[in-house]
Amino acid sequence: MRFPINNVLVIGLGLIGGSLAKALKHRRYCQRVVGYDRNTAELEAGLALGVIDEAAHDLRQAVAAADLVVLAVPVKATDAVLADISTALRPHTLLTDVGSTKGNVVAAAEAVFGSLPATFVPGHPIAGSEKSGVAAADAHLFERHKVILTPTAESSAEATLVIARMWQAVGAEVLQMEVARHDQVLAATSHLPHLLAFSLVDTLAAEAANTDIFRYAAGGFRDFTRIAASDPTMWHDICLTNGDAILAQLDRFSAGVEKLRHAISSADSQAMLGIFTRAKASRDHFSRILSSSAYSQKQHSAAVSYRAQQGSALAGQVRLPGDKSISHRAIMLGSLATGITRIEGFLESEDSLATLQAFRDMGVVIEGPHQGAVKIYGVGLQGLQPPPGPLYLGRSAMSMRLLCGVLAGQSFDTELTGDASLSSWSMEQVVRPLRQMGAQIDTADGCLPPLQIRGGQSLQGIAQQLPLASAQVKSALLLAGLYASGTTTVIEPAPSRDHTERMLQGLGWTLDRPRGQVALQAGGQLQAARINVPGDMSLAAFFIVGAAISPGSELLLEHVGINPTRIGLIEILRLMGADITFDNATEVGGEPVADLRVRYRPLRAIEVPDALLARASDELPLLMAAAACAEGTTWIRGIGELRYGLDALLQALVAGLDELGVEALVGAGSVCVRGGHIGGGELSASGDYRVALAFAALSLRASGEVHITECACLEAAFPEFVALACQAGFRIGKERD
């Protein structure tokens, strides 16, 4: 059924009705915008101010001529207005409203019409101002604001679409929600804050002496109580029409205030910090969930590209951000430990912040991060609490895989979600063995997120032979093993990163680590400790390769983790002739660290040993970049044994190298790269930060400008990338499209 809209009637020319009428008129949405208001002065003012095309003095006559009727009257007046106009409405006239409560509107329509018309689509614009009346009408009021439509079961899809397009025509974003859910959500997010502001001002104003409070009020008080200046009659009506939902939210808030009061009265420092830190982090966190945006303070949703030119020799010294893998594990194990864990060098990137927020959501008090410092008040193995909703992990696959192991052993249900990129990653490698331990994990088709993990399961330790070496799968099984009965043993075909094992031992858990496997016996406890996170080797690899291929370079990288499972690239580069030495080698928190000194020496091609390649899997793109600058043809075999998901990465690398004039071929499980002249060109990182780093490193030897697109992933993983690269001697700049 088609609903041509020529005449729109807006009943009630207050701020919302007047603004909608004015916006429709100015945007030429229809032939004629008619207004009606019981207040004749407001009606005439609307005509004089150009808010409407025509003023209606006979409501029923105006309704009979309208194609679309918008009720913009106080919510308590809705039933009376519906009764007045019901018999004047034509069968195909659309009817909607703007009320901030919907249950009463639907109930009034049912009472008036008997059964709800298919042409009736309730709605609620989330916009407003402290000003009121037609004089405050603003044609831009709804731009970039949300409008919630609450179509009933009887509302036709065509009618709903027409109403949605009307709101879109005035610049609004249209959402849909069930009536009852709308009233619950608005009670929490709109009605409760307004009522609290009214109550606070009323309480403080009750004593004459409190005039000083208002005279000397700081900005926070003024900002919070600003909404108490809105229309009292409207809020009176809202309380009457949405009382049950508002009372439920008031009860929840009162319980929260009582918890805070108890913490203050008992000087419970940890409880107070928990409330304040969770609230501070959650305010931005919920916005990120709704927008599926990044965790870090900088926003990475926009397209990012880099322009790089041939640089000079790299020199000086660089202190790199903390290791991502260790940062994740420090948050997890520190939260599950007993006592206070202090972390230094925590990587404040999008992924590791996702893990931190997840444990905050499960009741762990975490201070920071502040300049890499984090303080965790551990709750012990059994101290996690049910989160208030799904745990949103942004784009962090590491967070999701490792959390599967932790959550499989909890007594409560959880759901793990992420952004669009994470939702395309298969979790089969970790879900399958966890299910063998007794975990109940439901996934979307293809073993994709979101994941629903059912609590209360009895986990049993198993001996698991991994088909491919994977530190994340191994870690998930060991974390689940903390909650399982018996012994959990993981056997790998080749060594993978052992950060989890080292940290477990550093926090007091005994492990058996014969060659090629690790065994964990349940029944222990984790004890808090200090964790000093070393510089990330995966990020250091960019500077190592840069200095190794740029003539005249001598660069010092300070306090880098040199875990034996992470230095495969360094050993390969040494075989190619690179001059890389370790200075000031020591051990911090069970992890070996050193200052890395890299001096340029010409590289020569080699055939990369399989054993070393397994310990340089993340650095494969940078290894290929180094090979492009070596004399001869470098062969890299055994790639098929590394891990899934390399096809897209290799395609992006080969396409980029070809653009730069470098010959690279991909065979069955192998790659060969012939060193030679490096040109310039337009390259795509294809959303992989490792590819972006490889192309950026090659810019040092490029004869022309190198433009690298699709690099938002690099900014998210390494926010300081451009600043540190330029500090070392790169000539690279960021562009945001």
C-alpha positions in Angstrom: 0.0 0.0 0.0 1.4 3.4 -1.0 1.1 6.4 1.3 1.7 9.6 -0.8 2.3 12.5 1.6 1.2 15.9 0.5 -0.3 17.4 3.7 1.3 17.0 7.1 -0.6 18.1 10.2 1.4 18.7 13.4 -0.9 18.8 16.5 0.9 20.7 19.2 3.4 23.5 18.4 5.8 23.2 21.3 9.5 22.8 20.9 9.3 19.3 19.4 6.2 19.7 17.3 7.3 23.2 16.1 10.8 22.0 15.3 9.5 19.1 13.3 7.1 21.3 11.4 9.8 23.9 10.7 12.2 21.2 9.5 9.7 19.6 7.2 8.7 23.0 5.8 12.3 24.2 5.2 13.3 20.9 3.6 10.2 20.9 1.3 9.2 17.4 2.5 5.6 17.9 1.4 3.4 20.4 -0.3 1.9 21.9 2.9 2.7 21.7 6.7 -0.3 22.6 8.8 -0.1 23.3 12.5 -2.7 23.1 15.3 -2.4 24.2 18.9 -5.0 24.8 21.5 -3.1 28.0 22.4 -4.2 30.4 19.7 -1.3 32.7 20.4 1.2 29.9 19.9 -0.6 28.9 16.7 -0.5 32.4 15.2 3.2 32.8 16.3 4.0 29.6 14.4 2.5 31.0 11.3 4.2 34.4 11.7 7.6 32.8 12.4 7.4 30.6 9.3 7.2 27.4 11.3 4.1 26.2 9.4 2.5 27.0 6.1 -1.0 27.1 7.5 -2.7 27.4 10.9 -5.7 25.1 11.5 -8.5 26.3 13.8 -10.8 23.3 13.2 -8.9 20.2 14.4 -11.2 17.6 12.9 -11.3 19.4 9.6 -7.5 19.5 9.5 -7.2 15.9 10.4 -9.6 14.9 7.6 -7.5 16.7 5.0 -4.1 15.4 6.3 -2.1 12.5 4.8 0.1 12.3 7.9 -0.8 13.4 11.5 1.9 13.9 14.1 0.8 14.1 17.7 3.2 16.4 19.5 1.1 17.0 22.7 1.9 16.2 26.3 1.8 12.5 27.0 -1.2 12.8 29.4 -3.2 14.6 26.7 -2.7 11.9 24.1 -5.8 9.9 24.9 -8.1 13.0 24.8 -6.6 14.1 21.4 -6.9 10.6 19.9 -10.6 10.5 21.0 -11.2 13.9 19.3 -9.7 12.9 16.0 -10.4 9.2 15.7 -13.5 9.5 13.6 -12.0 12.2 11.3 -9.0 10.1 10.3 -9.2 8.7 6.8 -8.3 4.9 6.4 -5.0 5.7 4.7 -3.9 8.6 6.9 -0.7 7.9 8.8 -0.6 8.6 12.5 2.5 8.9 14.7 3.6 10.8 17.8 6.6 12.2 19.6 5.9 11.1 23.2 8.8 10.0 25.5 6.7 7.2 26.9 5.1 4.7 24.5 3.1 2.2 26.6 0.5 4.8 27.5 0.2 6.0 23.9 -0.4 2.5 22.6 -2.9 1.8 25.5 -4.8 5.0 24.6 -4.9 4.1 20.9 -6.3 0.7 21.8 -8.9 2.2 24.0 -10.0 4.7 21.3 -9.8 2.6 18.2 -10.6 -0.8 19.7 -7.9 -2.4 17.6 -4.7 -0.7 16.6 -4.7 0.7 13.1 -2.1 -0.5 10.6 -1.4 3.2 9.9 -0.4 3.9 13.5 3.4 4.0 14.2 4.4 5.4 17.6 7.7 7.3 17.7 10.0 9.2 20.0 12.8 11.7 18.9 15.7 11.8 21.4 16.2 15.5 21.1 15.3 18.5 23.1 16.2 21.7 24.9 15.4 23.5 28.1 13.5 26.1 26.0 9.9 25.5 25.2 7.2 26.9 22.9 7.0 27.5 19.2 9.4 30.5 19.4 12.1 27.9 20.3 11.4 25.8 17.2 14.7 24.8 15.5 14.8 23.3 12.0 18.1 21.6 12.9 17.0 20.1 16.2 16.9 16.5 15.0 20.0 16.5 12.8 22.4 13.7 14.0 20.0 12.7 16.7 18.2 9.4 17.2 14.5 8.8 16.7 13.1 5.6 18.1 10.1 4.1 16.3 8.1 1.5 18.3 5.8 0.0 15.6 3.1 -2.3 17.1 2.4 -5.8 15.8 -0.4 -4.3 13.7 1.7 -1.5 12.2 2.2 -2.1 8.5 5.8 -2.3 7.2 4.9 0.4 4.5 3.6 2.8 7.1 6.7 2.3 9.3 8.9 2.9 6.3 7.2 6.2 5.5 7.4 7.5 9.1 11.1 6.5 9.2 11.8 8.4 6.0 10.1 11.4 7.3 12.5 11.5 10.3 15.4 10.8 8.0 14.3 13.8 5.9 15.0 16.1 8.8 18.4 14.6 9.5 17.6 12.1 12.2 19.0 8.5 12.6 16.0 6.1 12.9 16.0 3.1 15.2 13.3 0.6 16.1 12.5 -0.9 19.5 9.6 -2.7 21.2 7.3 -0.5 23.2 8.0 -2.1 26.6 11.8 -2.1 26.0 11.7 1.6 25.0 10.0 2.6 28.2 12.5 0.6 30.3 15.5 2.1 28.4 14.2 5.7 28.5 13.5 5.3 32.2 17.1 4.6 32.8 18.8 6.9 30.3 16.5 9.9 30.3 13.8 9.9 32.9 16.0 8.9 35.9 18.8 11.5 35.3 16.1 14.3 35.0 14.3 13.2 38.1 17.6 13.1 40.0 18.5 16.6 38.9 15.1 17.9 40.0 15.4 16.1 43.4 19.0 17.3 44.0 18.1 21.0 43.3 14.9 20.7 45.4 16.8 19.1 48.3 19.5 21.7 48.3 17.1 24.6 47.8 15.0 23.6 50.9 17.3 25.5 53.2 17.9 29.2 52.8 21.5 28.8 53.9 22.1 26.7 50.8 22.0 29.7 48.5 25.8 29.7 48.8 25.8 26.3 47.2 24.2 27.8 44.1 26.3 31.0 44.2 29.6 29.2 44.2 28.6 26.0 42.3 31.3 24.7 40.0 30.7 23.6 36.5 29.9 20.0 37.4 27.0 21.0 39.5 25.7 23.4 36.9 26.0 20.8 34.1 24.3 18.1 36.1 21.4 20.2 37.3 20.9 22.1 34.0 18.2 19.6 33.0 16.2 20.5 36.1 15.2 23.6 34.2 13.0 21.7 31.8 9.2 21.7 31.8 7.9 20.4 35.3 4.5 19.6 33.9 6.0 17.3 31.2 8.0 15.4 33.9 5.0 15.1 36.1 3.1 13.5 33.2 6.1 11.2 32.4 6.2 10.0 36.0 2.5 9.2 35.8 2.7 7.4 32.5 5.9 5.5 33.0 5.9 5.0 36.8 6.7 1.3 37.0 9.8 1.5 34.8 11.0 4.7 36.6 10.5 3.1 40.0 12.5 0.1 39.0 15.4 2.3 37.9 15.1 4.4 41.1 15.4 1.3 43.2 18.5 0.2 41.3 20.0 3.7 41.7 19.1 3.7 45.4 20.9 0.4 45.9 24.0 1.8 44.2 24.0 4.9 46.3 23.7 2.8 49.4 26.6 0.7 48.3 28.7 3.9 47.9 27.5 5.3 51.2 28.6 2.1 52.9 32.0 2.3 51.2 32.5 5.9 52.4 31.2 5.3 56.0 33.5 2.2 56.4 36.4 3.9 54.6 36.5 1.0 52.2 39.1 2.3 49.8 38.9 -0.6 47.4 35.1 -0.5 47.1 35.2 3.3 46.4 37.9 2.9 43.8 35.9 0.1 42.2 32.8 2.3 41.9 34.8 5.3 40.6 37.1 3.5 38.2 34.3 1.4 36.7 32.1 4.5 36.2 34.9 6.5 34.6 35.8 3.8 32.2 32.2 2.7 31.5 31.0 6.1 30.4 33.1 5.9 27.2 32.9 2.1 27.0 29.1 2.0 26.4 29.5 4.5 23.7 32.1 2.3 22.0 29.8 -0.7 22.3 27.0 1.2 20.5 29.2 2.4 17.8 31.5 -0.6 17.6 34.4 1.8 17.8 37.9 1.7 19.2 38.9 1.4 22.9 41.9 3.7 22.8 41.5 7.4 23.5 42.3 8.2 19.9 39.7 7.2 17.4 40.7 4.8 14.6 37.4 4.4 12.8 38.4 6.8 10.0 40.6 5.5 7.1 44.3 6.2 7.8 47.1 6.2 5.3 50.8 7.0 5.5 53.1 8.8 3.1 56.8 7.9 3.4 59.9 9.1 1.6 63.4 7.7 1.5 64.9 8.3 5.0 68.4 8.8 6.3 70.3 6.4 8.4 68.5 5.4 11.6 70.3 6.6 14.7 69.8 7.3 18.4 67.8 5.3 20.9 64.1 4.4 21.1 62.0 3.1 24.0 59.1 1.0 22.6 55.6 0.5 24.0 55.0 -2.5 26.2 54.6 -6.0 24.8 51.0 -6.6 23.8 50.9 -10.3 24.5 52.3 -9.7 28.0 50.0 -6.8 28.7 47.0 -8.9 28.0 48.2 -11.7 30.3 49.2 -9.3 33.1 45.6 -8.0 33.2 44.1 -11.5 33.2 46.3 -13.2 35.7 46.6 -10.1 37.9 42.8 -10.1 38.2 42.7 -13.8 39.1 45.5 -13.4 41.7 45.0 -12.7 45.3 46.4 -9.3 46.4 47.4 -6.2 44.5 49.3 -6.6 41.2 51.2 -3.5 40.0 52.1 -3.4 36.3 54.6 -1.1 34.7 54.9 -0.6 30.9 51.4 -1.7 30.1 50.6 -1.2 26.4 47.7 1.3 26.2 46.5 0.1 22.8 43.0 -0.8 21.6 43.3 -4.5 22.1 44.8 -4.6 25.6 42.4 -2.0 26.8 39.6 -4.3 25.6 40.9 -7.0 28.0 41.2 -4.5 30.8 37.6 -3.3 30.3 36.3 -6.9 30.3 37.7 -7.5 33.7 36.4 -4.2 35.0 33.0 -5.4 33.8 33.4 -8.5 35.8 33.9 -6.6 39.1 37.7 -6.3 39.2 38.9 -2.9 40.6 41.6 -1.6 38.3 43.4 1.8 38.6 44.9 3.3 35.5 46.3 2.9 33.0 48.4 6.0 33.5 51.6 6.3 31.5 51.8 2.5 31.5 51.1 2.0 35.2 48.2 -0.2 36.2 47.1 -1.3 39.7 44.9 -4.4 40.0 43.0 -5.4 43.1 42.9 -9.2 42.4 39.8 -11.1 43.3 41.2 -14.6 43.2 40.2 -17.5 40.9 36.6 -17.6 42.2 36.0 -13.8 42.6 34.9 -12.7 39.2 31.3 -11.5 39.0 28.7 -11.7 36.2 29.1 -8.8 33.8 26.2 -6.4 33.3 25.9 -7.5 29.6 28.0 -8.9 26.7 31.7 -8.3 27.0 32.6 -6.2 23.9 36.2 -6.8 22.8 36.5 -4.4 19.8 38.8 -6.0 17.3 40.9 -8.0 19.7 41.0 -11.7 18.8 43.6 -12.3 21.5 41.2 -11.1 24.1 38.4 -13.3 22.9 40.5 -16.5 22.6 42.2 -16.1 26.0 38.9 -15.1 27.7 37.3 -18.2 26.5 39.6 -20.2 28.7 38.9 -18.0 31.8 35.2 -17.9 31.3 34.7 -21.6 30.6 35.4 -22.2 34.3 33.1 -19.5 35.8 29.8 -20.1 37.5 27.9 -17.5 35.4 27.0 -17.2 31.7 28.8 -14.7 29.5 28.7 -13.5 25.9 31.7 -12.3 24.0 31.2 -9.9 21.1 33.4 -7.7 18.9 33.4 -5.4 16.0 32.8 -6.4 12.4 36.5 -7.5 11.8 36.6 -9.7 14.9 33.2 -11.2 14.1 34.7 -12.6 10.9 37.4 -14.5 12.8 36.8 -18.3 13.3 37.2 -19.4 16.9 37.3 -23.1 16.1 40.9 -23.6 17.1 40.1 -22.6 20.7 36.5 -23.6 21.0 37.0 -27.2 19.9 39.5 -28.3 22.6 37.7 -26.3 25.3 34.5 -28.2 24.5 36.6 -31.4 24.9 37.4 -30.2 28.5 33.6 -29.9 29.1 33.0 -26.2 28.3 29.7 -25.3 26.7 30.3 -22.6 24.1 27.8 -21.7 21.5 28.9 -19.7 18.4 27.5 -18.3 15.2 27.7 -20.3 12.0 31.2 -21.2 11.0 32.3 -21.0 14.7 32.3 -17.2 14.4 31.6 -14.7 17.2 29.5 -13.8 19.1 30.3 -16.6 21.6 27.9 -17.6 24.4 29.8 -19.4 27.2 27.6 -21.2 29.7 28.7 -21.1 33.3 28.6 -23.8 36.0 30.3 -26.5 33.9 32.7 -29.1 35.4 35.9 -28.9 33.4 38.2 -31.9 33.1 41.9 -31.6 32.4 42.9 -33.2 29.1 46.1 -33.9 27.1 45.7 -31.9 23.9 47.9 -32.3 20.9 47.7 -29.1 18.9 47.8 -29.5 15.1 49.6 -26.2 14.8 51.7 -24.2 17.3 49.5 -21.5 18.8 50.3 -19.5 21.9 46.8 -18.2 22.1 45.1 -21.7 22.0 47.7 -23.0 24.4 47.1 -20.1 26.8 43.3 -20.6 26.6 43.6 -24.2 27.6 46.0 -23.5 30.4 43.7 -20.8 31.8 40.8 -23.2 31.6 43.0 -25.7 33.4 43.1 -23.4 36.4 39.5 -24.4 36.9 39.6 -28.0 35.7 40.0 -31.2 37.7 43.2 -33.1 37.1 46.0 -32.2 34.8 45.8 -30.1 31.6 48.6 -30.9 29.2 49.2 -29.1 25.9 51.6 -30.6 23.4 52.8 -28.5 20.5 54.5 -29.5 17.2 56.8 -26.5 17.6 57.5 -24.0 20.4 55.2 -21.0 20.6 55.3 -18.0 22.8 55.5 -19.0 26.5 54.5 -15.7 28.2 51.5 -17.4 29.9 53.7 -20.1 31.4 56.3 -17.7 32.6 53.7 -15.4 34.2 51.8 -18.3 35.8 55.1 -19.4 37.4 55.9 -15.8 38.4 52.6 -15.6 40.2 53.2 -18.8 42.1 51.7 -21.6 40.1 53.8 -24.8 39.5 54.0 -26.1 36.0 55.7 -29.1 34.5 57.4 -28.1 31.2 59.1 -31.1 29.5 60.3 -30.4 26.0 57.5 -29.7 23.6 54.7 -29.6 26.1 53.4 -27.9 29.3 51.3 -29.5 32.0 49.3 -27.7 34.6 47.8 -29.3 37.7 44.7 -27.7 39.2 44.3 -26.8 42.8 46.7 -23.9 43.2 46.4 -20.2 43.8 47.9 -17.1 42.1 49.6 -14.6 44.2 49.9 -10.9 43.2 53.3 -9.6 42.1 54.9 -6.7 40.3 55.0 -7.1 36.5 57.3 -5.0 34.4 56.2 -5.3 30.8 59.2 -5.2 28.4 59.1 -3.5 25.0 57.2 -5.3 22.3 59.4 -7.4 20.1 56.9 -7.3 17.2 57.1 -3.5 17.2 60.9 -3.6 17.7 61.1 -5.8 14.6 60.1 -2.8 12.5 63.1 -0.7 13.8 65.5 -3.7 13.7 64.7 -4.3 10.0 64.8 -0.6 9.3 68.3 -0.2 10.7 69.5 -3.5 9.1 68.6 -2.3 5.6 69.5 1.4 5.8 73.2 2.1 5.1 75.0 4.0 8.0 72.4 3.1 10.6 73.2 2.4 14.3 70.1 2.3 16.5 69.6 1.3 20.2 66.2 -0.1 21.2 65.9 0.0 25.0 64.4 -2.7 27.3 63.0 -5.1 24.7 61.7 -8.5 25.5 64.0 -11.2 24.1 62.0 -14.2 25.0 63.5 -17.1 23.1 60.1 -17.8 21.5 60.0 -14.3 20.1 63.5 -13.7 18.6 63.3 -15.9 15.5 63.5 -12.8 13.2 66.7 -11.6 14.9 68.4 -15.0 14.4 67.3 -15.1 10.8 68.6 -11.6 10.2 71.9 -12.6 11.8 72.2 -15.5 9.3 71.7 -12.9 6.6 74.6 -10.9 7.9 72.8 -8.4 10.2 74.8 -6.9 13.1 72.4 -7.2 16.1 73.7 -7.4 19.7 72.1 -7.6 23.1 73.3 -5.2 25.8 72.4 -5.1 29.5 70.7 -8.5 29.3 68.7 -9.3 32.4 65.4 -10.9 33.5 62.3 -9.0 34.7 59.3 -10.9 36.1 60.4 -14.1 34.5 60.9 -12.5 31.1 64.4 -11.9 29.6 65.0 -8.4 28.4 67.9 -6.5 26.9 68.8 -3.3 25.0 69.1 -4.2 21.3 71.8 -2.5 19.2 71.5 -2.8 15.4 74.2 -1.6 13.0 73.8 -1.7 9.3 75.6 -4.3 7.3 74.7 -5.5 3.8 72.3 -8.5 3.9 72.7 -11.6 1.8 69.9 -14.0 0.7 69.5 -17.3 2.5 67.1 -20.2 2.8 65.3 -19.6 6.0 65.4 -22.5 8.5 62.0 -23.9 9.3 62.7 -23.9 13.0 63.5 -20.2 13.1 60.5 -19.3 10.9 58.2 -20.8 13.5 59.5 -18.3 16.0 59.1 -15.4 13.6 55.6 -16.0 12.2 54.3 -12.6 13.2 57.3 -10.9 11.6 57.0 -12.7 8.2 56.1 -9.5 6.4 59.2 -7.7 7.8 61.3 -10.7 6.9 60.1 -10.4 3.3 61.0 -6.7 3.4 64.5 -7.5 4.6 64.8 -10.1 1.8 63.8 -7.5 -0.7 66.9 -5.5 0.3 69.3 -8.5 0.4 71.6 -9.6 -2.4 70.2 -12.7 -4.1 67.0 -14.7 -3.7 65.7 -15.6 -0.3 63.6 -18.7 0.1 61.1 -19.0 3.0 59.7 -22.5 3.2 57.3 -24.2 5.7 54.8 -21.3 5.7 51.9 -23.7 5.5 52.9 -25.0 9.0 52.6 -21.6 10.7 48.9 -20.9 11.1 45.7 -20.3 9.3 44.8 -17.0 7.6 48.1 -16.2 5.8 46.7 -16.2 2.2 45.3 -12.6 2.4 48.5 -11.4 4.1 50.7 -12.9 1.4 48.6 -11.6 -1.4 48.8 -8.0 0.0 52.6 -8.4 0.5 53.2 -9.7 -3.0 51.0 -7.1 -4.6 52.9 -4.3 -2.7 56.3 -5.7 -3.5 55.4 -5.9 -7.1 54.3 -2.3 -7.1 57.7 -1.4 -5.7 59.4 -3.4 -8.4 60.5 -6.3 -6.2 60.0 -9.8 -7.6 58.2 -12.1 -5.1 56.5 -15.4 -5.8 54.3 -17.5 -3.6 54.3 -21.3 -4.0 52.8 -24.2 -2.2 53.8 -23.4 1.4 56.8 -21.3 0.4 57.8 -17.8 -0.7 60.8 -16.5 -2.6 61.9 -12.9 -2.7 64.6 -11.6 -5.0 66.5 -8.6 -3.7 67.0 -5.5 -5.8 66.0 -2.0 -6.6 63.1 -0.6 -4.5 60.8 1.9 -6.2 57.9 3.9 -5.0 54.2 3.5 -5.4 50.6 3.2 -4.0 50.4 0.2 -1.7 47.5 -1.2 0.4 48.1 -2.7 3.8 44.8 -4.5 3.5 43.9 -3.8 7.1 46.9 -5.7 8.5 49.3 -3.7 10.6 52.2 -6.2 10.0 51.9 -5.5 6.3 51.8 -1.8 6.9 55.0 -2.0 9.0 56.8 -4.0 6.2 55.9 -1.4 3.6 56.9 1.5 5.9 60.3 -0.2 6.5 60.9 -0.5 2.8 60.4 3.3 2.4 63.9 3.7 3.7 65.3 2.2 0.5 62.7 3.4 -1.9 63.6 5.7 -4.8 60.2 7.3 -4.8 57.4 8.2 -2.4 55.6 5.3 -0.8 51.9 5.8 -0.1 50.4 3.1 2.2 46.6 2.9 2.6 44.3 1.0 5.0 46.5 1.6 8.0 43.9 2.3 10.8 44.9 -1.1 12.2 48.5 0.1 12.7 47.4 3.2 14.5 45.2 1.1 16.8 48.0 -1.4 17.6 50.8 1.1 17.7 49.5 4.7 18.5 53.0 6.1 18.8 54.2 4.7 15.5 54.7 7.9 13.5 56.3 9.8 16.4 58.8 7.0 17.2 59.6 6.2 13.6 60.4 9.9 12.8 62.5 10.1 16.0 64.6 7.2 14.7 65.1 8.8 11.2 62.1 7.7 9.1 60.4 10.3 7.0 56.8 9.3 7.3 53.5 11.2 7.9 50.0 10.2 8.6 46.9 11.1 6.6 43.3 10.6 7.7 40.9 10.3 4.8 
